[in-house]
Amino acid sequence: MKIKTKDPSKQRKLLYNAPHHIRAKIMLAHLSQNLRESYGVRSLPIRSGDTVRILRGDYKDYEGRVTRVDRRKYRIYVDGVAREKADGTTTPVPIHYSKVEITRLNLDDDWRKRILERKGSPEKEEKPSEETDEKEREEGSEKPSGNDKKLRSRG
């Protein structure tokens, strides 16, 4: 999502006042290198069921499945990332979406498969062969350009 203003306070305001459906688009995470190469996409919105690797913080290099996505707080909850409270109970630790990398996608949803097909790179399509490019160059050189006519009329 492209924000037009450069003013930090306006950017924060847009982030805090964003509606629920826009927050989902804002909460993108980078794909791992092998997923990026296979799908031709750099980042996707995080969904529950994705497997992510935490890149920053106390839980760095921990890999687990996303159990919950909290769009209101812009945080995700990863399976196994928990903190023990003073009374002995464990509570999940919220992780910011920008500090994780998606290592495995949850492709149970057909809509997500369609999104990947739509956003995928055009490299998968067949490129025109070099022979057709050479023929086009030859045809283009035979045709006189408009500048040649102007030069002839002056002389």
N, C-alpha and C positions, 0 to 999 in steps of 0.2 A: 504494500500500500504506500503510495507516494504522498507525503505531507508537503504542502506547498510553502509553508512558512519556515523560516530559519530561527525564529525567536524561541528560545528554550521554554519559556513559560507557556507559550501557546502550544508547543508540542506536548508538554505535560498535560495541559488542559484537554487537548484532543484525546490523549491516551486515557485519562481518568473519566472522561465523559463519553467514551466510545460505546455504542450499543453492543449487545451480546454477539450478534452475527459478525460485526467488524472485528471484535476482539479475537474471534477464532482465526481470522485472516492475519491478524497482527502476530499471533502466537506461532510463528514459524520457527523451525529448527533445521539446521544444516543436516544433510544426509552424509553418511560415511562415504569414503572415497570409492569403495566398490559399488555402493548403491548409486552414487552419482554417475559413475561410468555406465552402469547397466540401464538406468532410466533416463539419463540425459537431463536431470533436474537437480538444481543445487539445494533447494530447501522446500519443505512441505509443512503444513500445519500439523501440530502434534495431536494425536488422538490416543485415547486409552487403548491399550493392547499393543502399542508400538514398543519395541525394545530400544532403550536409549543407553548411552554411556555418558556419565557425568564428567565434564571437562574441568570444572573449577570447584574450589571449596574443600571442606573436610572430607567429602565423599568422592574425591577425584578418582577417576579410572574405575568407578563402580559401574557395573552394567546390570540393568534390571528392566522389568516390564512396567510401563506406565499404568498405574491403577486408577488414577483420577486426574482430570484436568480442571483446575479451578480458574475459570475465565474472569471471575470477579476480582480475584487477587493477582492474576497473571502468574500463577504458579502451577507446577505439576507435582504429583506424588508418585514416587517410584517404589516398586515392591522391594522390600528389604531395607530401605533407608528409613530408619526409625531412631528415636532418641528415648532414653529411659528417663522418666520424670522422678522427682524426689520421692514420691509415694510408691515407686516401683512399677507403675504402669508404663507401657510404651506408647508413643505417639508418633505418627508419620511426620517426616521433616519436609516442608515445602521447598521445592527447587525452582529457580527461575528458568523459564523456557530457553533463554539465550545461552545458558551454561550447559546445555546438553547437545548431544549429537545422536541422530537416529541411526541405529545399526541394523534394525530389522523392521520392516513395515507390516502393519496389520492390514492385510488385503481381503478381509472378510466382506467388506462393503463393495458392491459393484460400482458405486459412485466414485470411490477413491481410485479404482482401476481406470475408470474413464478419465479422471483428472490427470492421472499419470500419462495416459495415451495422448491427451490433448496438449499437455505441457511438455511432452517429450521432445527431444532434439530432432531436427530435420535431417540429421546424419543418417538415420535409419532408412530414409527414402533413397531411391536410386538416383545417383548423380548422372548427368548426361555424359556420354562418352567424349573422349578428346576429338574423335573424328568429326562430330557435329560442330564442335567449337572451331575447328580448322576451316570447315566449309563456310561457316558464317563469316569468318575473318576474310576469306577470299572474296565472297560476295560483297562484303562491305568495302573492300579496296577497289573493286571495279566501278562502283557507283561514284560519280563526282559529287563532292560536297557543295553546299551553298556558297562557301567562301571562294571556291574556284571560279564561279560565275562572276563574282564581284571583282576579282582580280583581272579577269579577262576584259570586262567592260571598261576598266580604267586605262588599260594599256592601249 
